[in-house]
Amino acid sequence: MTQNKTEQEMVTKVKKSGYTIGYTISPETSKSYQHTDARYWKSRVFRHRRHRRGVIIEDAHFSVRMAFDSRREQFNTGENEKSAAAAIAARNLPFP
């Protein structure tokens, strides 16, 4: 009985903290922007990171992930600035 109560408490804590999937939600994204607006994509562009032999390698350019019609794509925007990468992501809907 005690174990079930502990599991329920853990579930409650997770629900209170909320869910974030794949990216951090900034206060700017809490507003309703259309997908064609660069402000929507600004918090969703990222620099791709990977681990190779214990070293973290990060791309110089920003990338973006999109999903449309059961297809998921990730592409490099070729931009060093986040706002310029967000503008490219907004123009390339649904995919480049």
C-alpha positions as CSV (number, residue, x, y, z in Angstrom):
1,M,0.0,0.0,0.0
2,T,2.8,2.4,0.8
3,Q,4.5,1.6,-2.5
4,N,1.4,2.5,-4.4
5,K,1.1,5.8,-2.6
6,T,4.7,6.6,-3.5
7,E,4.1,5.9,-7.2
8,Q,1.0,8.1,-7.1
9,E,3.0,10.9,-5.5
10,M,5.6,10.6,-8.3
11,V,2.9,10.8,-10.9
12,T,1.5,13.9,-9.3
13,K,4.9,15.6,-9.2
14,V,5.4,14.9,-12.9
15,K,2.0,16.3,-13.8
16,K,2.6,19.5,-11.8
17,S,6.0,20.1,-13.4
18,G,4.5,19.7,-16.9
19,Y,5.9,18.0,-20.0
20,T,8.4,19.3,-22.5
21,I,9.1,17.2,-25.6
22,G,12.4,17.8,-27.4
23,Y,12.8,21.5,-26.7
24,T,12.5,24.1,-24.0
25,I,9.4,26.3,-24.2
26,S,10.2,30.0,-23.8
27,P,7.7,32.6,-22.7
28,E,7.7,33.9,-26.3
29,T,6.2,30.6,-27.6
30,S,3.3,30.7,-25.1
31,K,1.7,33.2,-27.4
32,S,-0.1,31.9,-30.4
33,Y,2.0,32.5,-33.5
34,Q,1.3,30.9,-36.8
35,H,3.7,28.3,-38.2
36,T,4.6,30.8,-41.0
37,D,5.8,33.3,-38.4
38,A,9.6,33.3,-37.7
39,R,8.8,34.0,-34.0
40,Y,7.2,30.5,-33.8
41,W,10.3,28.8,-35.0
42,K,12.8,30.9,-33.0
43,S,12.7,28.6,-29.9
44,R,12.5,25.5,-32.1
45,V,15.8,25.9,-34.1
46,F,18.8,24.3,-32.5
47,R,22.4,23.4,-33.1
48,H,22.8,19.7,-33.7
49,R,25.1,18.0,-31.1
50,R,26.6,14.6,-31.2
51,H,29.1,12.7,-29.1
52,R,32.1,11.1,-30.8
53,R,34.8,9.3,-28.7
54,G,33.8,11.3,-25.6
55,V,33.9,14.7,-27.3
56,I,30.8,16.7,-27.9
57,I,30.7,18.1,-31.5
58,E,28.3,20.9,-32.2
59,D,27.4,22.2,-35.7
60,A,28.2,25.8,-36.6
61,H,24.8,26.2,-38.2
62,F,21.3,25.9,-36.8
63,S,18.9,23.0,-37.7
64,V,15.2,22.5,-37.4
65,R,12.9,19.5,-37.1
66,M,9.5,19.4,-38.8
67,A,6.7,16.9,-39.1
68,F,4.0,16.7,-41.7
69,D,1.8,14.0,-43.1
70,S,3.4,11.2,-41.0
71,R,6.8,12.3,-42.1
72,R,9.5,13.8,-39.9
73,E,12.5,15.7,-41.2
74,Q,15.5,17.5,-39.8
75,F,17.4,19.9,-42.0
76,N,20.3,22.3,-41.6
77,T,19.3,25.9,-42.3
78,G,22.9,27.0,-43.1
79,E,22.6,30.1,-40.8
80,N,24.7,31.1,-37.8
81,E,22.1,33.4,-36.4
82,K,19.1,32.0,-34.6
83,S,16.6,34.6,-36.0
84,A,17.8,34.1,-39.6
85,A,17.5,30.3,-39.1
86,A,13.9,30.8,-37.8
87,A,13.0,32.8,-40.8
88,I,14.3,30.1,-43.1
89,A,12.3,27.5,-41.2
90,A,9.1,29.6,-41.5
91,R,9.6,29.8,-45.3
92,N,10.2,26.1,-45.8
93,L,6.8,24.8,-44.7
94,P,6.0,21.9,-44.8
95,F,9.4,20.8,-46.1
96,P,12.2,22.2,-48.3
